[in-house]
């Protein structure tokens, strides 16, 4: 069984942007039941189907499978709720970690989130200078952003 342990952070400036090339992601959700999701995504010329379980702390089950890009495109167009998640992801290696910075476009334009996958929930890490603060609110999950895009958030950051 696959496990994902990650932390999410807001980003405070663009100092990270020159550290890695970006790759365009397009993704949507076939199902979100409770805190479990079935996601379809296209990264470059590859499609993926991903099933994620409920978060328990910073850990959750994750199963990801490559699928033909043509199938993924059809699923995004016909099976997924809209709006789709559109973003450019930058993968920046720092020490033993890979920081993934998602710069959202479309309905979530203006939101930039950094994620880092860890070996354990208690792992101590040094934050890069462009990190603002950790976010734990589920509204920052991509599955939530597909339902309640950043462009629809009220000024107090509530839906």
Backbone as a printed PyTorch tensor [residue, N CA C, xyz], in Angstrom:
tensor([[[  0.8440,  -1.1760,   0.0000],
         [  0.0000,   0.0000,   0.0000],
         [  0.8870,   1.2350,   0.0000]],

        [[  0.5510,   2.2260,  -0.8300],
         [  1.3040,   3.4640,  -0.8900],
         [  0.8940,   4.4160,   0.2080]],

        [[  1.8400,   5.1540,   0.7520],
         [  1.5720,   6.1620,   1.7730],
         [  2.1860,   7.4760,   1.3370]],

        [[  1.4960,   8.5370,   1.6790],
         [  1.9780,   9.8860,   1.3840],
         [  1.9990,  10.6450,   2.7040]],

        [[  3.1560,  11.2160,   3.0420],
         [  3.2830,  12.0690,   4.2200],
         [  3.7800,  13.4090,   3.7150]],

        [[  2.9420,  14.4330,   3.8200],
         [  3.3480,  15.7250,   3.2640],
         [  2.8940,  16.8770,   4.1410]],

        [[  3.5710,  17.9860,   3.9560],
         [  3.1830,  19.2550,   4.5690],
         [  3.0140,  20.2720,   3.4490]],

        [[  2.0590,  21.1790,   3.6590],
         [  1.7650,  22.2330,   2.6800],
         [  2.0710,  23.5960,   3.2990]],

        [[  2.5670,  24.4940,   2.4530],
         [  2.9320,  25.8280,   2.9080],
         [  2.4980,  26.8660,   1.8750]],

        [[  2.2130,  28.0640,   2.3510],
         [  2.0490,  29.1880,   1.4410],
         [  3.4330,  29.7250,   1.1210]],

        [[  3.5390,  30.3620,  -0.0250],
         [  4.8070,  30.9010,  -0.5100],
         [  4.7240,  32.4260,  -0.4470]],

        [[  5.8080,  33.0790,   0.0170],
         [  5.7270,  34.5250,   0.2390],
         [  6.3650,  35.3870,  -0.8480]],

        [[  7.1310,  34.8070,  -1.7600],
         [  7.7140,  35.6000,  -2.8440],
         [  8.0600,  34.6810,  -4.0100]],

        [[  8.6590,  35.2260,  -5.0450],
         [  8.9950,  34.4420,  -6.2480],
         [ 10.4620,  34.0340,  -6.3160]],

        [[ 11.1890,  34.0760,  -5.2150],
         [ 12.6130,  33.7400,  -5.2210],
         [ 12.8670,  32.2890,  -5.6640]],

        [[ 11.8960,  31.4190,  -5.5630],
         [ 11.9960,  30.0060,  -5.9300],
         [ 11.8880,  29.7780,  -7.4320]],

        [[ 11.2930,  30.7300,  -8.1460],
         [ 10.8610,  30.4890,  -9.5220],
         [ 11.9990,  30.1990, -10.5030]],

        [[ 13.1640,  30.7030, -10.2500],
         [ 14.2850,  30.4680, -11.1720],
         [ 15.0550,  29.1840, -10.8400]],

        [[ 14.6150,  28.4390,  -9.8230],
         [ 15.3600,  27.2710,  -9.3620],
         [ 15.0330,  25.9850, -10.1030]],

        [[ 13.9480,  25.9720, -10.9000],
         [ 13.5680,  24.7490, -11.6210],
         [ 12.6010,  25.1060, -12.7370]],

        [[ 12.5970,  24.3180, -13.8120],
         [ 11.6020,  24.5440, -14.8600],
         [ 10.2320,  24.0520, -14.3790]],

        [[  9.1930,  24.6410, -14.9280],
         [  7.8420,  24.2410, -14.5660],
         [  7.2480,  23.2630, -15.5670]],

        [[  6.3390,  22.4180, -15.0920],
         [  5.6190,  21.4640, -15.9270],
         [  4.1260,  21.7020, -15.7110]],

        [[  3.3740,  21.7700, -16.8050],
         [  1.9390,  22.0380, -16.7220],
         [  1.1940,  20.7730, -16.2990]],

        [[  0.2970,  20.9390, -15.3390],
         [ -0.5700,  19.8750, -14.8510],
         [ -2.0130,  20.2880, -15.1200]],

        [[ -2.8140,  19.3100, -15.4900],
         [ -4.2550,  19.4930, -15.6470],
         [ -4.8960,  18.3100, -14.9480]],

        [[ -5.7600,  18.5740, -13.9730],
         [ -6.3190,  17.4710, -13.2110],
         [ -7.7470,  17.7500, -12.7840]],

        [[ -8.4730,  16.6520, -12.5430],
         [ -9.8500,  16.7520, -12.0970],
         [-10.1850,  15.5670, -11.2110]],

        [[-11.3780,  15.6320, -10.6480],
         [-11.8130,  14.6300,  -9.6830],
         [-13.0680,  13.9290, -10.1750]],

        [[-12.9690,  12.6020, -10.2940],
         [-14.1190,  11.7850, -10.6840],
         [-15.0370,  11.6370,  -9.4810]],

        [[-14.4430,  11.4480,  -8.3190],
         [-15.2370,  11.2720,  -7.1060],
         [-14.4920,  11.8170,  -5.9060]],

        [[-15.2410,  12.4390,  -5.0210],
         [-14.7560,  12.8370,  -3.7130],
         [-15.8310,  12.4000,  -2.7400]],

        [[-15.5330,  11.3620,  -1.9930],
         [-16.4910,  10.8230,  -1.0330],
         [-15.8710,  10.9800,   0.3400]],

        [[-16.4760,  11.8270,   1.1600],
         [-15.8600,  12.1140,   2.4510],
         [-14.5030,  12.7260,   2.2100]],

        [[-13.4760,  12.0850,   2.7040],
         [-12.1120,  12.5940,   2.5300],
         [-11.2890,  11.6870,   1.6310]],

        [[-11.9840,  10.8990,   0.8000],
         [-11.3270,  10.0250,  -0.1670],
         [-11.5870,  10.5710,  -1.5640]],

        [[-10.5870,  10.4530,  -2.4380],
         [-10.7290,  11.0120,  -3.7890],
         [-10.2240,  10.0470,  -4.8550]],

        [[-10.8110,  10.2050,  -6.0400],
         [-10.3150,   9.5430,  -7.2490],
         [-10.0020,  10.6710,  -8.2270]],

        [[ -8.7280,  10.7860,  -8.5880],
         [ -8.2450,  11.9020,  -9.3990],
         [ -7.7100,  11.3920, -10.7270]],

        [[ -7.9130,  12.2200, -11.7610],
         [ -7.3050,  12.0020, -13.0720],
         [ -6.4140,  13.2030, -13.3310]],

        [[ -5.2400,  12.9500, -13.8830],
         [ -4.3240,  14.0710, -14.1390],
         [ -3.5210,  13.7970, -15.3910]],

        [[ -3.1720,  14.8920, -16.0580],
         [ -2.2330,  14.8400, -17.1760],
         [ -1.0340,  15.6960, -16.7870]],

        [[  0.1460,  15.0850, -16.8860],
         [  1.4140,  15.7640, -16.6260],
         [  2.2280,  15.6150, -17.8930]],

        [[  2.4170,  16.7170, -18.6030],
         [  3.1170,  16.6320, -19.8760],
         [  2.3460,  15.7380, -20.8320]],

        [[  2.9510,  14.6320, -21.2580],
         [  2.3050,  13.6930, -22.1760],
         [  1.9210,  12.3750, -21.5150]],

        [[  1.7240,  12.3790, -20.1990],
         [  1.3790,  11.1580, -19.4770],
         [  0.1230,  11.3830, -18.6380]],

        [[ -0.7840,  10.4140, -18.6740],
         [ -1.9750,  10.4450, -17.8380],
         [ -1.7820,   9.5890, -16.5960]],

        [[ -2.5220,   9.9270, -15.5270],
         [ -2.4600,   9.1730, -14.2760],
         [ -3.8470,   9.0850, -13.6600]],

        [[ -4.1130,   7.9720, -13.0120],
         [ -5.3020,   7.7840, -12.2060],
         [ -4.8120,   7.5600, -10.7800]],

        [[ -5.3420,   8.3430,  -9.8360],
         [ -4.8630,   8.2930,  -8.4580],
         [ -6.0380,   8.1550,  -7.5050]],

        [[ -5.8860,   7.2820,  -6.5420],
         [ -6.8790,   7.0950,  -5.4910],
         [ -6.1960,   7.4540,  -4.1770]],

        [[ -6.8280,   8.3780,  -3.4270],
         [ -6.2530,   8.8090,  -2.1570],
         [ -7.2510,   8.5670,  -1.0350]],

        [[ -6.7190,   8.1120,   0.1150],
         [ -7.5380,   7.8780,   1.2930],
         [ -7.6070,   9.1130,   2.1710]],

        [[ -8.2500,   8.9520,   3.3040],
         [ -8.4140,  10.0370,   4.2650],
         [ -7.0940,  10.3330,   4.9680]],

        [[ -6.8480,  11.6320,   5.2300],
         [ -5.6710,  12.0200,   5.9930],
         [ -5.8250,  11.5880,   7.4430]],

        [[ -4.7670,  11.0010,   7.9760],
         [ -4.6640,  10.7470,   9.4030],
         [ -3.3870,  11.4410,   9.8210]],

        [[ -3.5420,  12.6170,  10.4100],
         [ -2.4010,  13.4890,  10.6480],
         [ -1.9300,  14.0170,   9.3030]],

        [[ -0.6600,  13.8410,   8.9980],
         [ -0.1090,  14.2730,   7.7100],
         [  0.0540,  13.0920,   6.7480]],

        [[ -0.5250,  11.9310,   7.1040],
         [ -0.3460,  10.7080,   6.3120],
         [ -1.6690,  10.2690,   5.7090]],

        [[ -1.6060,   9.7560,   4.4820],
         [ -2.7760,   9.1390,   3.8630],
         [ -2.3290,   8.1040,   2.8380]],

        [[ -3.2470,   7.1850,   2.5450],
         [ -2.9770,   6.1830,   1.5190],
         [ -3.0450,   6.8370,   0.1540]],

        [[ -2.1640,   6.4160,  -0.7340],
         [ -2.1650,   6.9390,  -2.0960],
         [ -1.7520,   5.8300,  -3.0600]],

        [[ -2.5660,   5.6450,  -4.0990],
         [ -2.2900,   4.6700,  -5.1430],
         [ -2.3680,   5.4010,  -6.4720]],

        [[ -1.2770,   5.3950,  -7.2410],
         [ -1.2500,   6.1260,  -8.5100],
         [ -0.8110,   5.1890,  -9.6250]],

        [[ -1.5420,   5.2700, -10.7560],
         [ -1.2830,   4.3770, -11.8830],
         [ -1.2100,   5.1650, -13.1760]],

        [[ -0.1990,   4.9190, -14.0140],
         [ -0.1570,   5.5740, -15.3240],
         [ -1.2780,   5.0280, -16.2130]],

        [[ -1.8910,   5.9310, -16.9820],
         [ -2.9130,   5.5490, -17.9650],
         [ -2.6140,   6.3110, -19.2530]],

        [[ -3.1320,   5.8500, -20.3860],
         [ -2.8790,   6.5760, -21.6400],
         [ -3.3990,   8.0200, -21.5500]],

        [[ -2.6240,   8.9430, -22.0760],
         [ -2.9820,  10.3570, -22.0110],
         [ -4.3250,  10.6250, -22.7070]],

        [[ -4.6070,   9.8930, -23.7670],
         [ -5.8870,  10.0530, -24.4710],
         [ -7.0550,   9.6920, -23.5530]],

        [[ -6.9070,   8.6140, -22.7870],
         [ -7.9450,   8.2320, -21.8250],
         [ -8.0930,   9.2870, -20.7380]],

        [[ -6.9680,   9.7770, -20.2260],
         [ -7.0090,  10.8010, -19.1840],
         [ -7.7110,  12.0590, -19.6880]],

        [[ -7.4110,  12.4740, -20.9200],
         [ -8.0480,  13.6680, -21.4830],
         [ -9.5610,  13.4760, -21.6000]],

        [[ -9.9710,  12.2950, -22.0520],
         [-11.4130,  12.0350, -22.1720],
         [-12.0830,  12.0270, -20.7960]],

        [[-11.4320,  11.4360, -19.8010],
         [-11.9860,  11.4310, -18.4410],
         [-12.0990,  12.8500, -17.8890]],

        [[-11.0660,  13.6700, -18.1210],
         [-11.1120,  15.0610, -17.6520],
         [-12.2720,  15.8080, -18.2920]],

        [[-12.5020,  15.5650, -19.5640],
         [-13.5490,  16.2810, -20.2890],
         [-14.9580,  15.7710, -19.9910]],

        [[-15.0940,  14.4640, -19.6810],
         [-16.4460,  13.9010, -19.5770],
         [-16.8290,  13.3810, -18.2000]],

        [[-15.8750,  13.0020, -17.3500],
         [-16.2090,  12.3980, -16.0690],
         [-15.9300,  13.2780, -14.8530]],

        [[-15.0420,  14.2440, -15.0020],
         [-14.6010,  15.0370, -13.8530],
         [-15.4780,  16.2650, -13.6440]],

        [[-15.6300,  16.6080, -12.3580],
         [-16.3000,  17.8600, -12.0210],
         [-15.4480,  19.0190, -12.5020]],

        [[-16.1030,  20.1180, -12.8030],
         [-15.4010,  21.3250, -13.2420],
         [-15.6500,  22.4350, -12.2390]],

        [[-14.7380,  23.3700, -12.0680],
         [-13.5740,  23.5870, -12.9050],
         [-12.4590,  22.5860, -12.6030]],

        [[-11.6460,  22.3440, -13.6080],
         [-10.4680,  21.5080, -13.4400],
         [ -9.3890,  22.2930, -12.7110]],

        [[ -8.4670,  21.5820, -12.1290],
         [ -7.2900,  22.2080, -11.5240],
         [ -6.2520,  22.3660, -12.6150]],

        [[ -5.8020,  23.5930, -12.7950],
         [ -4.7480,  23.9050, -13.7620],
         [ -3.6170,  24.5780, -12.9980]],

        [[ -2.4100,  24.0700, -13.2060],
         [ -1.2800,  24.6210, -12.4680],
         [  0.0190,  24.2770, -13.1750]],

        [[  1.0510,  25.0070, -12.7990],
         [  2.4060,  24.6770, -13.2130],
         [  3.1430,  24.2610, -11.9550]],

        [[  3.7840,  23.1000, -12.0210],
         [  4.5170,  22.5810, -10.8630],
         [  6.0090,  22.6960, -11.1160]],

        [[  6.6940,  23.1740, -10.0860],
         [  8.1450,  23.3090, -10.0930],
         [  8.6920,  22.3880,  -9.0070]],

        [[  9.6170,  21.4980,  -9.3570],
         [ 10.2140,  20.5870,  -8.3850],
         [ 11.6240,  21.0540,  -8.0680]],

        [[ 11.8220,  21.4600,  -6.8190],
         [ 13.0840,  22.0630,  -6.4020],
         [ 13.7530,  21.1850,  -5.3460]],

        [[ 14.8920,  20.5680,  -5.6930],
         [ 15.5990,  19.7720,  -4.6870],
         [ 16.3820,  20.6710,  -3.7310]],

        [[ 16.1840,  20.4310,  -2.4510],
         [ 16.9400,  21.1430,  -1.4140],
         [ 17.3500,  20.1010,  -0.3850]],

        [[ 18.6380,  19.8380,  -0.2900],
         [ 19.1100,  18.7870,   0.5960],
         [ 18.5520,  17.4460,   0.1430]],

        [[ 17.9660,  16.7110,   1.0770],
         [ 17.3860,  15.4010,   0.7700],
         [ 15.9200,  15.4840,   0.3630]],

        [[ 15.3770,  16.6840,   0.2850],
         [ 13.9550,  16.8560,   0.0090],
         [ 13.7130,  17.4300,  -1.3850]],

        [[ 12.5250,  17.1430,  -1.9060],
         [ 12.0660,  17.7690,  -3.1500],
         [ 10.8610,  18.6300,  -2.7970]],

        [[ 11.0030,  19.9280,  -2.9680],
         [  9.8910,  20.8560,  -2.7520],
         [  9.1270,  20.9810,  -4.0640]],

        [[  7.8070,  20.7960,  -4.0080],
         [  6.9490,  20.9440,  -5.1780],
         [  6.1230,  22.2070,  -4.9980]],

        [[  6.3770,  23.1830,  -5.8700],
         [  5.6570,  24.4490,  -5.8060],
         [  4.6280,  24.4570,  -6.9170]],

        [[  3.3610,  24.6180,  -6.5300],
         [  2.2570,  24.6690,  -7.4800],
         [  1.7910,  26.1060,  -7.6390]],

        [[  1.9510,  26.6160,  -8.8610],
         [  1.4690,  27.9510,  -9.2090],
         [  0.1810,  27.7480, -10.0100]],

        [[ -0.9360,  28.0500,  -9.3740],
         [ -2.2380,  27.7670,  -9.9660],
         [ -2.6220,  28.8180, -11.0010]],

        [[ -3.3730,  28.3730, -11.9970],
         [ -3.9420,  29.2570, -13.0120],
         [ -5.4490,  28.9980, -13.0430]],

        [[ -6.1220,  29.5130, -14.0390],
         [ -7.5630,  29.2880, -14.1560],
         [ -8.3050,  29.8660, -12.9610]],

        [[ -9.2620,  29.1140, -12.4330],
         [-10.1040,  29.5600, -11.3140],
         [ -9.3320,  29.7390, -10.0050]],

        [[ -8.1320,  29.1890,  -9.9270],
         [ -7.3200,  29.2890,  -8.7140],
         [ -6.1070,  30.2010,  -8.8740]],

        [[ -6.1280,  31.0130,  -9.9220],
         [ -5.0140,  31.9260, -10.1930],
         [ -4.7520,  32.8210,  -8.9850]],

        [[ -3.4680,  32.9880,  -8.6890],
         [ -3.0540,  33.8160,  -7.5600],
         [ -2.6290,  32.9970,  -6.3540]],

        [[ -2.9840,  31.7270,  -6.3330],
         [ -2.6140,  30.8550,  -5.2240],
         [ -1.3240,  30.1050,  -5.5740]],

        [[ -0.3820,  30.1160,  -4.6550],
         [  0.8760,  29.3770,  -4.8190],
         [  1.0990,  28.5920,  -3.5360]],

        [[  1.2170,  27.2830,  -3.6790],
         [  1.3930,  26.3920,  -2.5320],
         [  2.6430,  25.5490,  -2.7510]],

        [[  3.4250,  25.3970,  -1.6840],
         [  4.5870,  24.5110,  -1.6960],
         [  4.2580,  23.2790,  -0.8670]],

        [[  4.6200,  22.1110,  -1.3790],
         [  4.4360,  20.8490,  -0.6550],
         [  5.7800,  20.1540,  -0.5590]],

        [[  5.9390,  19.4250,   0.5170],
         [  7.1390,  18.6120,   0.6700],
         [  6.7210,  17.2670,   1.2580]],

        [[  7.1880,  16.1850,   0.6300],
         [  6.8970,  14.8360,   1.1270],
         [  8.0010,  14.4280,   2.0830]],

        [[  7.5780,  13.7950,   3.1800],
         [  8.4880,  13.4500,   4.2530],
         [  8.5730,  11.9390,   4.4490]],

        [[  9.5780,  11.5070,   5.1720],
         [  9.7340,  10.0970,   5.5260],
         [  8.9070,   9.7290,   6.7560]],

        [[  8.6730,  10.7190,   7.6410],
         [  7.8610,  10.4990,   8.8350],
         [  7.1600,  11.8010,   9.1940]],

        [[  6.0810,  11.6880,   9.9500],
         [  5.3420,  12.8880,  10.3460],
         [  6.1600,  13.7820,  11.2660]],

        [[  7.0980,  13.2150,  11.9990],
         [  7.8940,  13.9840,  12.9610],
         [  9.2010,  14.4980,  12.3840]],

        [[  9.4200,  14.2970,  11.0980],
         [ 10.6680,  14.7120,  10.4690],
         [ 10.8610,  16.2210,  10.6180]],

        [[ 12.0210,  16.6020,  11.0760],
         [ 12.3710,  18.0180,  11.2230],
         [ 12.9880,  18.4810,   9.9150]],

        [[ 12.5050,  19.6010,   9.4130],
         [ 13.0290,  20.1360,   8.1530],
         [ 13.3610,  21.6100,   8.3130]],

        [[ 14.2870,  22.0460,   7.4800],
         [ 14.6270,  23.4690,   7.4280],
         [ 13.8320,  24.0840,   6.2840]],

        [[ 13.1060,  25.1610,   6.5770],
         [ 12.2700,  25.7950,   5.5630],
         [ 13.0900,  26.7220,   4.6790]],

        [[ 12.8900,  26.6630,   3.3720],
         [ 13.5450,  27.6080,   2.4710],
         [ 13.0740,  29.0370,   2.7800]],

        [[ 13.8540,  30.0440,   2.4400],
         [ 13.5010,  31.4230,   2.7850],
         [ 12.2290,  31.9380,   2.1030]],

        [[ 11.7620,  31.2810,   1.0450],
         [ 10.5740,  31.7470,   0.3440],
         [  9.2840,  31.1280,   0.8790]],

        [[  9.3880,  30.3270,   1.9340],
         [  8.1990,  29.7430,   2.5730],
         [  7.6190,  30.7540,   3.5530]],

        [[  6.2870,  30.8830,   3.5160],
         [  5.5920,  31.7880,   4.4250],
         [  5.1740,  31.0330,   5.6890]],

        [[  4.0960,  30.2400,   5.5740],
         [  3.5890,  29.5150,   6.7460],
         [  2.9300,  28.2150,   6.3100]],

        [[  2.9060,  27.2610,   7.2230],
         [  2.2560,  25.9750,   6.9530],
         [  0.7440,  26.1650,   6.9590]],

        [[  0.0630,  25.4320,   6.0670],
         [ -1.3970,  25.4440,   6.0350],
         [ -1.8910,  24.0120,   6.2150]],

        [[ -2.8770,  23.8630,   7.0850],
         [ -3.4520,  22.5430,   7.3460],
         [ -4.9250,  22.4790,   6.9890]],

        [[ -5.5050,  23.6130,   6.6730],
         [ -6.9300,  23.6850,   6.3580],
         [ -7.2130,  22.9000,   5.0800]],

        [[ -8.2200,  22.0190,   5.0950],
         [ -8.5520,  21.2310,   3.8940],
         [ -8.9320,  22.0720,   2.6770]],

        [[ -9.2380,  23.3420,   2.8550],
         [ -9.5840,  24.1700,   1.6950],
         [ -8.4010,  24.3070,   0.7340]],

        [[ -7.1840,  24.0120,   1.2010],
         [ -5.9980,  24.0850,   0.3440],
         [ -5.7440,  22.7950,  -0.4310]],

        [[ -6.5100,  21.7390,  -0.1650],
         [ -6.3720,  20.5120,  -0.9410],
         [ -6.8450,  20.7760,  -2.3640]],

        [[ -6.2050,  20.1720,  -3.3250],
         [ -6.6300,  20.3320,  -4.7150],
         [ -8.0730,  19.9030,  -4.9130]],

        [[ -8.4980,  18.8420,  -4.2350],
         [ -9.8860,  18.3850,  -4.3720],
         [-10.8640,  19.4370,  -3.8690]],

        [[-10.4840,  20.1950,  -2.8490],
         [-11.3290,  21.2950,  -2.3630],
         [-11.2910,  22.4760,  -3.3230]],

        [[-10.1220,  22.7490,  -3.8890],
         [ -9.9900,  23.8670,  -4.8350],
         [-10.8090,  23.6260,  -6.0960]],

        [[-11.0690,  22.3560,  -6.4280],
         [-11.9090,  22.0390,  -7.5850],
         [-13.3710,  22.3800,  -7.2970]],

        [[-13.7710,  22.2980,  -6.0330],
         [-15.1550,  22.6030,  -5.6420],
         [-15.3280,  24.0710,  -5.2730]],

        [[-14.3610,  24.6190,  -4.5460],
         [-14.3980,  26.0010,  -4.0710],
         [-13.0940,  26.6950,  -4.4780]],

        [[-13.0270,  27.1420,  -5.7360],
         [-11.7830,  27.7410,  -6.2370],
         [-11.3700,  28.9860,  -5.4460]],

        [[-10.0920,  29.2210,  -5.4490],
         [ -9.4820,  30.3690,  -4.7720],
         [-10.1400,  31.6840,  -5.1950]],

        [[-10.5390,  31.7880,  -6.4520],
         [-11.1700,  33.0160,  -6.9500],
         [-12.5070,  33.3000,  -6.2690]],

        [[-13.0970,  32.3010,  -5.6060],
         [-14.3850,  32.4760,  -4.9380],
         [-14.2570,  32.6700,  -3.4290]],

        [[-13.0350,  32.6140,  -2.9120],
         [-12.8510,  32.7980,  -1.4740],
         [-13.1810,  34.2280,  -1.0970]],

        [[-13.7400,  34.4020,   0.0640],
         [-14.0420,  35.7280,   0.5920],
         [-12.7630,  36.3220,   1.1650]],

        [[-12.7180,  37.6430,   1.3510],
         [-11.4830,  38.2840,   1.8390],
         [-10.9400,  37.7110,   3.1480]],

        [[-11.8110,  37.1490,   4.0040],
         [-11.3250,  36.5880,   5.2580],
         [-10.8170,  35.1570,   5.1010]],

        [[-10.6440,  34.7210,   3.8160],
         [-10.1350,  33.4020,   3.4570],
         [-11.0950,  32.2600,   3.7760]],

        [[-12.3460,  32.5510,   4.0270],
         [-13.3480,  31.5030,   4.1920],
         [-14.1000,  31.3570,   2.8850]],

        [[-14.7630,  30.2330,   2.6800],
         [-15.5040,  30.0110,   1.4560],
         [-16.6180,  31.0080,   1.3420]]])
